[in-house]
Amino acid sequence: MCGIVAYVGNRQATPLLLEGLKRLEYRGYDSAGLAVMTPDGLKIARSVGRVSVLETMVENMDAADGTLGLAHTRWATHGAPTEYNAHPHTGMTRSGHRVAVVHNGTIENYATLKKYLTEKGQVFDSETDTEVLAKLICELYQGDLEKAVQAALREVNGTYGIAAICENEPHTLVCARKGAPLIIGVADKSYVVASDAAAIISHTSQVISLDDHQVAKLCAGPEDRLGDGGPWSVQFKTTTIDNIPVTQEVTRLDFELEQIELSGFKHFMHKEIFEQPDALRNCLRGRLDHRDCRVVLGGLSRYSRELVRAKRFILTAQGTAYHAGLIGEYLLEDLAKIPARCEYASEFRYRNPIIEPDTVAIAISQSGETADPLAALREARDRGALAIGAVNAVGSTIARETDAGVYLHVGPEIGVASTKAFLGQVTVLTLITLYIGKRRFLSDEVVRTYLRELERLPNYAERVLEQFDSIGKATERCVDRDNWLFLGRGYNYPTALEGALKLKEISYIHAEGMPAAEMKHGPIALIDKGMPVVFVAPQGSQYDKVMINIEEIRARGGRVLAVATEGDQAISNYADEVFYIPSVPEPLQPILSVIPLQILAYHAALLRGHDVDKPRNLAKSVTVE
């Protein structure tokens, strides 16, 4: 959730660190800080608010000669968002040298460690668990920062992605991870460490991904370490926290810098909504084999027999990915005829789930680092399930820990409120369903129909986007209302949930999504004159029943906004606003019907004067519980 950037090399660290923090702003945060090693020791600046506030502070900081440093954006967990709680946190070694630490994650036994360190004479200045880690490293420091970090982490329970520097070792950066993402960019005569590839891509595309319980020691400086301008050298070493050497592979990032720039759009969410047709094309590319009438998923080929023989599927996710998983549940049972259940990963991991033989668990996550789906996947795998991942970030933890998986390939998503990743998740789950269904019950004719319709979806999405401005005008007519309902049936019930979530996330309007039939069992009491009720109502098996629900809302004075199928003129007699999508088979409707709801939420947020890309209290990747 928080952001880490660290650097050691032959360039000034401060500008690079600030640039990296700006590229991580989309992840969500409430304070920021940095520490730079200078000839006079550590120089530290911390602030509450945006990185721009920190940047102003740093302008007067004498750190021009520092080539080693670390920086952080914090999303408060332990302690309020204040300057003294902001990272980096520091401690003093027994030899009188300061250590600075930045940390993502949570230290579960910090209270016990804090008591121990207090008894040792350590004095604490913040309410954070990270300061405990910084002072523990100092307490264990005996002239070698790497060994002190290893020793400290052996005492820690919880999750962490950390970077640490010490005044006594002015050319050394030590970093480690467990449960919180951390990657190392290998550049010319330098290393860039970050919790997200967005902070690295402008410097290098060559990266190393640390695994859990691994520590990296990165050194860069004059060969004689005297700072006399001699030949520059770099050194890299990875071990476990038990000091066992490990070898890590250098891989290449799968996106370019231009993909995380605004490129003329007002906001990243605006850009990503309009990127969805191309995102769908990329997600489908090379996966539709019309000649042999099949779906090609190379990531699953090794386990095709196990997938066909599976007796049950469990899909685990959180937030938007959970709504995609609900659609996946419908798809697997409807088309592949396999019992399936989508569960909140946070609930699955803390009960005693029954994992029967021949169970497949699918973890769904944009980042591939979300804490709860990762933990749920591990739980299911440990109990014998085949572990499958549906993630967007290549090389992410979920991707590395699954038995097999399918990448979304929709490109980086910067906006906190997910748009194109949701479409990618639903599309991938559709492909997985057809991949299995063809091997079980689906005829060539049925599969051929779906392949043809899937290939048309990108063009259909472009047609939906043509309504961007008209949806904005419709939103303006009801954005003043503080309570909304989103209703749908069948495949469009999860779409209604996703529409409500989008509106809540960025406009801060209270919205509730539910099955349309459930509305009569209590929530109908909320309907008053002018209350906006959004119906996801494309033509399908339950269309007539949805129309009855619409009439029930109209009879009580509610304002009806409907997502309908092109050519359905009758619905305009019952709805105050209608947004149209092309006609597609019912299982594919959510991929198109969600787009008007994304656009509606975007306009609502702007009309209410909110920051679309950085909604309050939210983070892009939730890597803590």
N, C-alpha and C positions, 0 to 999 in steps of 0.2 A: 504494500500500500504506500509506504514511504518511498523516497527516492534516494539512491546512493550514487555518487560519482566520486572517483578517486583517480589520481594521476601520479605517475613517476616517470620522468624522462628528461629530455633536453630542452623543453619549452617552458615558458612561464606558466605556472599552474593556474593562477587566479582566473584569467580570461577563459580558459578551457573549462574550469569547474563551473563558472557562472553560466556558460553556454550550455553545459550539460544539464544543470538544474532547470534551465528554461525549457529544455526539451522534455523534461520529466514533469513539468507543471500539470499536464493533463491527468496525471495519476491521482491528484488530489493531495492537499497538504494544508497546514495552518501556520507553519513557521519554517525557517530555513537558517542554515549556517554553514560556515566553512572554516577550515584550519589549513594554513600554509606554512611549510618549513622554510625559514629564512636563516641567513648567517647569524642572526641574533636570537634564534629559537622560534618557537611556534607563535604565529600571529593568528588570532581567532576573532571571528565576527559572527554574531547571531542576531536574528530579528524575528518578530512576529509578522505574519502577513506574506505578501507576494515576494518572489525573488527580486523584484525591482527594488524593494525596500532594502534588502541585503546588498544589492549592487551599489546603491547610494552610499551605504556605510563603508563598503570596501574601497570606494574611490579614494578615501583618505587613509587607507591602511598600507603601511610600508611593507609590501610583500612582493615587490617587483622582481626580486632575484630568486624567488622560490620556485623550484622545479618539482617539488613533492607536496601534495596536499590532498585533502578529502573534503567532501561537501555533502549536504543532506537536506532533504525536505521532509518534514515530520507531519504525520497525521496522528493526533494525540491519542494515546492509549492510557499510559500511566502519567497522570498529571495534566493540568490545563495547558492550553497553548499560550505559553509565556516565554519570554526571552531566556529565563534561567532553566526552563525545561527543554529548550531547543538544543539540537545537536550541532556540533560535536560536543561530547562530554570528555572531561579530562581527569587525570589523576597524576600524582607525583610518585615516582619510584623512590626507593630508599637511597639511590645514588643522586637524587635531586634533579632528575630529568622528567619533563612532562610527557605524558602519553595522551593522544587524542583518539577518540573512537566515535564512529558513526555506526548505527545499528538499525536494521529492520527486523521486526518480529517481536516476540514477547518472551521474557525470562520468567518462567513460572515460579521458580524458587528464589526470586530476588529478595524476598523479605528475610528468608533464612540467611542468605549470603550477606545482606546488608547488616544484619545483627552481628554476624561474625566479623565483618570488616570494621564495624563501629567499635567492637571490643579491641580490635587491633590498633585503634587510634585514628582511623579514617573519618574524615568529616565530609558530610554530603551537603550539596547546595541545591539539589533539585528533587523532584518527586518521581523521577523516572527509574525504570529498571535498567536503562542503558548506563547510567552513571555507576551503578553497582558493578556492571561488567568492566567498565573502564578502570575502576579502582581495584577490582580483583586482578586484572592484568598487571597493574602496578605493584600490587602486593606480591605477585609471583615472579616479577621481573628480576632476572639475575644477569643482565647484560645481553640477552638474546630475545628480541621481541617475538620472533616466531615461536620459540619454546614457551614463552609466557602466555601467548594466545592459546596455544595447544593445551597447556595446563589449565588455563581458566575455563576453556570450553568443556573440558572433562568434568568440571564441577557444575555445569549449567544444565538445567532442565528447561526445555522450551524450544523456540524456533529463533533462528538468527541468520542474517546476512550482515557481515560486519567488515569494516576496514579500519585499520589501526596504523598509527605512525608514532615514532618516539624520537625525542630530541637527541638521544644518544646514538641514533642510527639514521642520519639525515638523508640517506639515499635508499631507504627500505620502506616498502609498503607491504603489510600483511593483511590478507583478507580470508574469509571463511564463510561457509554457509551450512545451514540445516533448515530446510523447509521454506526459506525465503530466497528468491532467485538472486543470482549473482553471476555475472559473466565478465570475462577479461578480454579486452581488445588488444591484439598484438599489433602495434604500429612500429614505424621506423624509430629505433632508438628510444622507445617508450612503451608504456602500458597504460591503458585506460580501463578502469574497473567501473562497472555500473550495474544497477539492478534492472536495467531495461536497455535493450539494444538501441533505442532512440537516442541515447546519450553517447553512443559509440560510433554510429554509422558515418558521421561526418569525418571521422579520423581513420577508420579502418573497417574492413568487412571481415577480417580474420579474427575469430573469437574462440575462446575456450570456455566451456560451461562447467563450472564446479558442480560436483555431486555432493549430497549430504555428508556431513562429517569430514569434509575436505578443507585443507588450509593451503593457501598459495603464498609464497614469499617472492616478491617482485623487487628487483634491485636495478637501478639505472644511475649511472654517474661516471665521472672520470675513472679510468682504470686504476689509478693509484689512490682514488678517493680523497685526494688532497685539494681538489677544486682548482688546479692550476691550468685548466684549459687543455689538458692532455686528451688522448683518445677516449672516446665515450664507449662504455660497454653496458650491456643489459644481461640480466640473469633471471631465470625463472625456475621455480621449484614447487612441486606440489606433494603434499603428504596427507595422511589422515591426522585426526587430532591425537592419535597415538603415535605419531611420528613414523608411520610406515610409508615409504615412498610409493607414489602412484604416478602413472603416466596418463596424461590427458590429450585427446586428439584436438587439433585445430580444425575448426569448421568454418564455413562461409555463411554470412548472413544472407537471408533470402529476399531482401528488399533494398531499395535505393533511397538516398536522401530525399529525392523529390517526392516520394510517397508520403513523407511526414511533414511536408510543407503545405501551406494553405492554397497555393497556386491560384490566387484570384478569388477564392471563395471567402465569404464573411466569417465563417466558423468551420471548424473541423466536422461538426455534425452535419452542417449544410453540405460540405464536400462529400462526406461519406454516404449521405443519403443518395446523392447523385452518382456516386461510384458504384452503386449496387448492380446496375446492368453489367458492367465490366467484371465486377466481383463474381457474379453468377457465371459469366463466361469462363473466368479463370477456374472457378470451382468445378465446372463441368468438363473443362478441356481434357481430352484424351481418355475420358471415362465412359463415353457413350459409343458402343460398338453396334452400329445399325446393321452391318452386314451379318454378323453372327447373333444379332438380337440379344445383347447382354451388356451388363455393366462391368467395367474393368476397374478393379480396385486392387492394385498391386500390393498395397500394405496389408491386405487381408488374405492374399492367395495362399499363404502357408497354412492358414487355419480354416480354409473353406469347408473341409469336412466337419470340423468341430462346430462351425457356425450352422451348417445345415442340420446337424444332429441335435442342436441345442433344444432344450425343453423349456427354457425360461430366459428372458432378458430383463436385466435390471439397469435402468438408466439413472445416473446420479449427476446432479448439477445444482447450481444456485442462481437466483435472479433470472435474467433473460435466458440464460442457457437452460434453466429449469423449464421454462415455457417451451423452448425448442424440444426438450426431452419429452414433454407431454405429447407434443405432436408426433414424436418418434414412437411413443407408446401406441398411439392410434394407428400409425402406419404399420408397425410390426404385427399387431393383432389383426388388422384389416386385410393387408395384402400378403404378408408372409405367414399368417395363421399361427403365430407363436405367442404364447402368454408373455406379456410384458408389463412392467410397472416402472413409472418414473418416480423417484423419491428425492426429497431434499437431502443433499449429501450430509448436511449438518445434523440431521436427525438419524440417518442411516448409520453413521459412524458411532453413535452413542447408545444404540440399543443392541440387542443380541440378534442380528439378522439371520434368518435361515437361508443358507446357501445350499441348494440341492445339487446333486450331480448334474452335469451338463448345463450349468448356468453360465451365461455370458453377462459381464458387467461392462457398461459403456460409460466412461467419464466424459462429460461435455464441458469444455472451457475454452474461451477465446485465448487467454494468455497461456494456458497449460500449467499455470502456477497457483491457481486458486486453492486455498488451503483445504477447504472441506471436501470438494470432489477428489482431490489427491488422497486425502486420508480415507475417504470412503472406498476408493479404488483399491488401496492397499488392504483394507479390511476384507473386501470381497475376494481379492486375489489370494490372501492368506488362508481364506476358507475354501479355496479350491476353484473359484470362478475363473474363466478365461477373461483376461483384462484387455479391453479395447479402449482406445482414446479417439476422441473427435475434437481436435484442437487446431488453433490457427498458427501458433508460434512454433516454428520449426526448432527442434532441439530443446524444447521446454521439458520440465520435469515429468509431467504426465506422459509426454511423447516418449521419453526415455524409459519410463518404468512400466509401460504397458507391454503385453505380449505382441500386440499388433495395433494398427490404427489407420486413420484416414485424416489427412490434413485438409483444412478448409480452403486454403490458398486464396483468401479474399484480400490479402494485403494488410498492412498495419492499420489498426483502428485506434485513433487518438482520442476522439470524443468519449467522454465517460459513459454517456448513454449509448449502449450498443445498438447498431443498426445493421450494417452489412455483415457483421459476424453472426447475427441471428439468422439472416437469410442463408449464410453459408452452413450454419449448423443444421437447419431444417433440410437444406438440399443434400448435405452429406448423409443425414439419417434416411432420407428418401432413397439415395443411392444404395446404402447398406441394405435397406429393406428389399429393393429390387434385386440386388445381388443374391440375397438369400432366397427370396421368393421365387426367382427363376429356377433355382435348384430344388425347390420343393413343390409348389403348386401352380405357379403362374404360367399361363400359356405364352407362346411366342407372340401371339396377336396382342395380348394385353401388355406385355413388356414393350413391344414395338410402339404401341400407343403412348406409353409413358415416356419412352426415349424421345419420341417426336415432340411431345409437349414440353419436356424438360428443355430441349434445345430451343424452343420458342420463348422460354421464360425471359431471357435478357431483353428481347425486343418488346415483350409485353410490359416489362418493368419500365422501359423508357416511355411507353404510352401512359402509364400511371403517373410518372413524374411530370408529364405535361400539365397536370392539374395543380402543380405546386402553388401558384398564385391564387387560384380560385379556392383552394383549401384554406389558404391564409385568410381570405376575406370571410369565409364561413366561420373560421375560428374567432375572428374579431367580433362577430355578432353574439358570441356567448362566453367569451373569455372572462367576463366579470363574475361568473358564477363559481363558487368555491367547492362545490360537490358535484361529481359526475359519476355516471354508471357506464360500464362497458359490458355489453352482452353478446353472446354468441352460442351456437350449438355445434356439437360434433367437432370437427377439425377446427372450427372457428372459435370454440371456447378458449383454448390456449391463446389464440390471437387476441381475444378480448382482454385476457390477463396481461398480455404484453403491451397492448395499447394503454391500459390503465397505468402500468408501471412506468411507461415512457412519460406520461403526463405528470405523474408524481415526481419523477426523478428531476426534471429540469424546470417545470413551471411551478412546483410546490402546491399544485391544486390537489385536493383530496379526491382520489378516484378509486373506484372499486370495480374489479372485473369478476364476472361470475357466469355460470351457465344461464342462458336466457330463461329457462323454466324455473330456476331457483329464485328468480326475482319475485315471483308470487308468494314465496314462502317467507315473507318478512320484509325484505328490502323495498317492496312496493310502497311501504308506509313512508318512505323518504321522498317519494315523488310529489313535487309541488309545481306550481305554474312556472314554466321557463327552465326547469332543471334539465341540463343536457344529458341525454342518454344516447350513447353511441352503439349502434347495432352493426355487427359484422354479419351481413346478410346476403352474400352471393347465392345465386340459385343452386340448389342441391337437394339432398334427400329430406332435409328438415325445413325447407324454405317456407312452406305454408304455416308451420307452427311458429316460426319467427315472425311472420306477418301478424299472427294473432297477438304475440307479445308486443309488437309495435303498437297495435290498436289499443292495448291495455295502457300503454304509456300515454298515448295521445288523449285518451279519455280522462286522464288525470292532469292534463295540462303540461306534460313534459315536452321538452324540445328534442326532436328526434334527428340524429345525424346517422346516416346509413352508408355502409360500404356495400355496393351492389354490383351485379354483373352488367357489363355493357349491353345495351338493348332493353334492359328492364325499365320500361317507362312507368309501369304500374306503381312501382315503389315510390315514385316522386309524388304520388297522390297522398302518401301517408307520412313521408319524411319531410322535415323542413330543409335539410341539406343532404345531398347525395353525392358520393364520390364513387367513381366507377373503376372496375378492373375488368380485363378481358376474361372471356369464358375459358376455364380450364377444368380438368377433372377435379373432383372434390378434394382428394388428398393433396393436390398441389395448390389449392386456393390460399393457404396461409402465407406462402412465399410472396404473393401479390397483395393480399388484403391487409397485410401489416404496414405496407408502405404509406398509404394515406394516414394511418394512425401515427406513424413517425413524423410525418410532415405536420400534422395537427399539433402534436406536442411541441415541435420546434417553434412553430408560430406562436403558440400560447406562451412559451417562455419568453420570446422576444417582446411580445405585447405587454407582458408583465414586468419587463425590464430586468430579466435575470441573465446571468452568465451561462450561456447554453453549454459551453464546453467544460466548465468547471463548476458544476452544481455544488451547493453547500453540503458539507458533511460526507460527501461521497468520494470514493477512490476507484480508479479504473480496475486495478487488480487487487483483490482482497486476499492477502497472504497471511493474515492473522485471524484468529477466531473472534 
